Amino acid sequence: MKLKLFLAVAILEVIAVAAGWTAVQWVTKPLLAPLLLWYVRERSWLSAGLVFAFLGDVALLIDGRSAFLAGMAFFLGAQLCFLTAFLRRARPRIPAFIVYGILWATVNALLGSRLGALRIPILIYSLALAAMAAAAVGVSRRTAAGGALFLLSDLMIGAGAADLHVPASGVLIMTTYAAALYLIVTGFTIKKPDSAYAHST
């Protein structure tokens, strides 16, 4: 029931973005992380990450550079919490960290000159994001997919900040973001890990 409610709200949020219903977005977007927090119902690094994600979602509903930086700071907290949760659950997969590290370096090299004053904040945030996505690989296939989608969603935001606009970016960003949260949470809370992703404590 809780996950179905999350999916319903996520679909409504994507529709609101596509239709330009700002008032609806102010209701639906801040509900995404709290609904998953309601599903998790425990004090953990994963839950802390969802709290930061909620704060980031609210900040990013506000226009302006200050709000954007605040949202990035909150999501930095989310990525660090998710990263901690994943590393406490499973040993890091070194090849995943190498691949995501190369991706991080390449993207920042390509976009850095177009980001202006945002270059350093995005450099720092994207490093935490890439580390989170790499650590997610050790948890489960579902969580790994969630980490990858989170990176893809924020990559499109970064492209927009660099004045490289992706068609229908708003819809794509929200679709991948909502799917990322869903997969990260449900993948992390699966009681039996995938056979290829054995957990360690």
Secondary structure by P-SEA (a helix, b strand, c coil): caaaaaaaaaaaaaaaaaacaaaaaaccccaaaaaaaaaaccccaaaaaaaaaaaaaaaaacccaaaaaaaaaaaaaaaaaaaaaaaacccccaaaaaaaaaaaaaaaaacccccccaaaaaaaaaaaaaaaaaaaccccaaaaaaaaaaaaaaaaaaaaaacccccaaaaaaaaaaaaaaaaaaaaaacccccccccccc
